């Protein structure tokens, strides 16, 4: 079974796109795409920023 990516799930739940998230964070959309596909992981500092942008606690993004 493929690992579920929580960031991808949260974006879908909030009806947001990776492109939108990239714009909010000042990142390239391809970077966010890599995070969503588990090809790359954001730093802890970036996870905090993602949580703020999505108005969530860090636990909601990191929990399995």
LUMKOLFI-45195 format. One record per residue: residue in three letters; y negated, z negated, x of N, C-alpha, C in turn. Coordinates in steps of 0.001 Angstrom, whole numbers. Atoms other than C-alpha are relative to their C-alpha. Layout:
REM residues N
r code = ALA; nyy = Y; nzz = Z; nxx = X; cayy = Y; cazz = Z; caxx = X; cyy = Y; czz = Z; cxx = X
...
END
This chain:
REM residues 64
r code = UNK; nyy = 1185; nzz = 0; nxx = 834; cayy = 0; cazz = 0; caxx = 0; cyy = -1249; czz = 0; cxx = 879
r code = UNK; nyy = 1229; nzz = -110; nxx = -760; cayy = -3430; cazz = 908; caxx = 1279; cyy = -876; czz = -1229; cxx = -226
r code = UNK; nyy = 903; nzz = 1137; nxx = 119; cayy = -5877; cazz = -1908; caxx = 2009; cyy = -1178; czz = 344; cxx = -901
r code = UNK; nyy = 1129; nzz = -165; nxx = 898; cayy = -8523; cazz = -2330; caxx = -657; cyy = -1274; czz = -369; cxx = 740
r code = UNK; nyy = 1265; nzz = 273; nxx = -654; cayy = -12072; cazz = -2139; caxx = 640; cyy = -948; czz = -649; cxx = -990
r code = UNK; nyy = 830; nzz = 771; nxx = 929; cayy = -14208; cazz = -4801; caxx = -1028; cyy = -1392; czz = 598; cxx = -164
r code = UNK; nyy = 1330; nzz = -587; nxx = 96; cayy = -17526; cazz = -3119; caxx = -213; cyy = 5; czz = 1184; cxx = -959
r code = UNK; nyy = -122; nzz = -1160; nxx = 880; cayy = -16400; cazz = 45; caxx = -1942; cyy = 118; czz = -446; cxx = -1466
r code = UNK; nyy = -187; nzz = 529; nxx = 1351; cayy = -15305; cazz = -1965; caxx = -5001; cyy = -1317; czz = -542; cxx = -551
r code = UNK; nyy = 1271; nzz = 577; nxx = 441; cayy = -18612; cazz = -3842; caxx = -5174; cyy = -1001; czz = 1102; cxx = -353
r code = UNK; nyy = 912; nzz = -1111; nxx = 306; cayy = -20587; cazz = -590; caxx = -5026; cyy = 345; czz = 638; cxx = -1341
r code = UNK; nyy = -424; nzz = -574; nxx = 1282; cayy = -18547; cazz = 817; caxx = -7907; cyy = -350; czz = -948; cxx = -1144
r code = UNK; nyy = 305; nzz = 989; nxx = 1040; cayy = -18923; cazz = -2405; caxx = -9921; cyy = -1489; czz = -14; cxx = -339
r code = UNK; nyy = 1447; nzz = 33; nxx = 214; cayy = -22697; cazz = -2265; caxx = -9466; cyy = -584; czz = 1378; cxx = -294
r code = UNK; nyy = 422; nzz = -1382; nxx = 265; cayy = -22826; cazz = 1488; caxx = -10125; cyy = -1015; czz = 486; cxx = 1037
r code = UNK; nyy = 838; nzz = -407; nxx = -1120; cayy = -24390; cazz = 2072; caxx = -6718; cyy = 819; czz = 928; cxx = 902
r code = UNK; nyy = -685; nzz = -915; nxx = -919; cayy = -23583; cazz = 4721; caxx = -4134; cyy = -165; czz = -456; cxx = 1440
r code = UNK; nyy = 130; nzz = 264; nxx = -1424; cayy = -23031; cazz = 4534; caxx = -425; cyy = -1327; czz = 522; cxx = 524
r code = UNK; nyy = 1287; nzz = -574; nxx = -401; cayy = -26095; cazz = 6752; caxx = -32; cyy = -1135; czz = -966; cxx = -350
r code = UNK; nyy = 1016; nzz = 971; nxx = 412; cayy = -28187; cazz = 4233; caxx = -1983; cyy = -8; czz = -1188; cxx = 959
r code = UNK; nyy = -104; nzz = 1146; nxx = -895; cayy = -26903; cazz = 1371; caxx = 178; cyy = -556; czz = 353; cxx = 1381
r code = UNK; nyy = 499; nzz = -441; nxx = -1304; cayy = -27632; cazz = 3340; caxx = 3352; cyy = -1526; czz = 29; cxx = 13
r code = UNK; nyy = 1466; nzz = -48; nxx = 88; cayy = -31218; cazz = 3918; caxx = 2208; cyy = -598; czz = -1403; cxx = 14
r code = UNK; nyy = 501; nzz = 1379; nxx = 63; cayy = -31691; cazz = 206; caxx = 1443; cyy = 72; czz = -688; cxx = 1356
r code = UNK; nyy = -238; nzz = 657; nxx = -1289; cayy = -30370; cazz = -784; caxx = 4868; cyy = -608; czz = 750; cxx = 1181
r code = UNK; nyy = 529; nzz = -813; nxx = -1092; cayy = -32026; cazz = 1988; caxx = 6888; cyy = 1094; czz = 522; cxx = 913
r code = UNK; nyy = -1151; nzz = -498; nxx = -763; cayy = -28622; cazz = 3259; caxx = 7972; cyy = 320; czz = 1431; cxx = -408
r code = UNK; nyy = -459; nzz = -1344; nxx = 314; cayy = -27101; cazz = 6714; caxx = 8081; cyy = 1100; czz = -105; cxx = -1061
r code = UNK; nyy = -1056; nzz = 40; nxx = 1025; cayy = -24962; cazz = 7433; caxx = 4984; cyy = 1410; czz = 109; cxx = 578
r code = UNK; nyy = -1339; nzz = -118; nxx = -591; cayy = -22061; cazz = 8354; caxx = 7269; cyy = 497; czz = -1346; cxx = 529
r code = UNK; nyy = -382; nzz = 1335; nxx = -459; cayy = -22100; cazz = 4812; caxx = 8686; cyy = 541; czz = -819; cxx = -1162
r code = UNK; nyy = -454; nzz = 737; nxx = 1187; cayy = -21804; cazz = 3291; caxx = 5209; cyy = 1339; czz = 562; cxx = -470
r code = UNK; nyy = -1259; nzz = -630; nxx = 377; cayy = -19049; cazz = 5789; caxx = 4426; cyy = 1150; czz = -515; cxx = 876
r code = UNK; nyy = -1028; nzz = 530; nxx = -909; cayy = -17125; cazz = 4574; caxx = 7492; cyy = 344; czz = -1442; cxx = -338
r code = UNK; nyy = -273; nzz = 1377; nxx = 429; cayy = -17518; cazz = 976; caxx = 6313; cyy = 888; czz = -1; cxx = -1236
r code = UNK; nyy = -741; nzz = -55; nxx = 1268; cayy = -16203; cazz = 1916; caxx = 2866; cyy = 1420; czz = 521; cxx = 159
r code = UNK; nyy = -1336; nzz = -547; nxx = -224; cayy = -13209; cazz = 3746; caxx = 4294; cyy = 770; czz = -766; cxx = 1078
r code = UNK; nyy = -622; nzz = 850; nxx = -1027; cayy = -12358; cazz = 995; caxx = 6833; cyy = 175; czz = 683; cxx = 1348
r code = UNK; nyy = -54; nzz = -641; nxx = -1317; cayy = -12925; cazz = 3350; caxx = 9775; cyy = -849; czz = -767; cxx = 1002
r code = UNK; nyy = 902; nzz = 791; nxx = -819; cayy = -15581; cazz = 969; caxx = 11066; cyy = -404; czz = -1218; cxx = -831
r code = UNK; nyy = 410; nzz = 1207; nxx = 721; cayy = -16717; cazz = -2562; caxx = 10178; cyy = -1432; czz = -354; cxx = 366
r code = UNK; nyy = 1364; nzz = 437; nxx = -306; cayy = -20300; cazz = -3785; caxx = 9866; cyy = 9; czz = -1326; cxx = 753
r code = UNK; nyy = 135; nzz = 1274; nxx = -711; cayy = -21487; cazz = -6606; caxx = 12087; cyy = -222; czz = -1122; cxx = -1015
r code = UNK; nyy = 236; nzz = 1146; nxx = 878; cayy = -21815; cazz = -10099; caxx = 10635; cyy = -1442; czz = 12; cxx = -506
r code = UNK; nyy = 1412; nzz = -91; nxx = 398; cayy = -25607; cazz = -9676; caxx = 10612; cyy = -189; czz = 1064; cxx = -1090
r code = UNK; nyy = 112; nzz = -1060; nxx = 1005; cayy = -25242; cazz = -6420; caxx = 8681; cyy = 664; czz = -427; cxx = -1312
r code = UNK; nyy = -635; nzz = 504; nxx = 1220; cayy = -22833; cazz = -8082; caxx = 6220; cyy = -952; czz = -900; cxx = -780
r code = UNK; nyy = 994; nzz = 855; nxx = 654; cayy = -25530; cazz = -10659; caxx = 5505; cyy = -1051; czz = 867; cxx = -690
r code = UNK; nyy = 983; nzz = -917; nxx = 590; cayy = -28026; cazz = -7832; caxx = 4900; cyy = 572; czz = 716; cxx = -1224
r code = UNK; nyy = -655; nzz = -669; nxx = 1129; cayy = -25552; cazz = -6022; caxx = 2630; cyy = 59; czz = -939; cxx = -1192
r code = UNK; nyy = -83; nzz = 993; nxx = 1077; cayy = -25026; cazz = -9200; caxx = 609; cyy = -1361; czz = -198; cxx = -661
r code = UNK; nyy = 1352; nzz = 165; nxx = 550; cayy = -28795; cazz = -9616; caxx = 194; cyy = -386; czz = 1197; cxx = -866
r code = UNK; nyy = 359; nzz = -1225; nxx = 731; cayy = -29300; cazz = -6003; caxx = -899; cyy = 756; czz = 83; cxx = -1323
r code = UNK; nyy = -823; nzz = -63; nxx = 1205; cayy = -26461; cazz = -6265; caxx = -3411; cyy = -108; czz = -1265; cxx = -859
r code = UNK; nyy = 238; nzz = 1255; nxx = 712; cayy = -27635; cazz = -9719; caxx = -4553; cyy = 1310; czz = -756; cxx = -248
r code = UNK; nyy = -1280; nzz = 695; nxx = 54; cayy = -24272; cazz = -11322; caxx = -3781; cyy = 89; czz = -1003; cxx = 1136
r code = UNK; nyy = -275; nzz = 874; nxx = -1136; cayy = -23018; cazz = -14152; caxx = -1646; cyy = 954; czz = 745; cxx = 925
r code = UNK; nyy = -876; nzz = -656; nxx = -979; cayy = -21152; cazz = -13147; caxx = 1503; cyy = 1454; czz = -38; cxx = -434
r code = UNK; nyy = -1400; nzz = 151; nxx = 416; cayy = -17891; cazz = -14385; caxx = -2; cyy = 422; czz = 1131; cxx = -943
r code = UNK; nyy = -338; nzz = -1087; nxx = 927; cayy = -18032; cazz = -11671; caxx = -2691; cyy = 287; czz = 1311; cxx = 712
r code = UNK; nyy = -226; nzz = -1236; nxx = -747; cayy = -18106; cazz = -8940; caxx = -73; cyy = 1235; czz = -119; cxx = 886
r code = UNK; nyy = -1068; nzz = 175; nxx = -977; cayy = -15554; cazz = -10427; caxx = 2310; cyy = 1350; czz = -410; cxx = -582
r code = UNK; nyy = -1276; nzz = 475; nxx = 547; cayy = -12906; cazz = -11859; caxx = -19; cyy = 927; czz = 1179; cxx = -322
r code = UNK; nyy = -956; nzz = -1083; nxx = 291; cayy = -9711; cazz = -9820; caxx = -487; cyy = 154; czz = 243; cxx = -1485
END
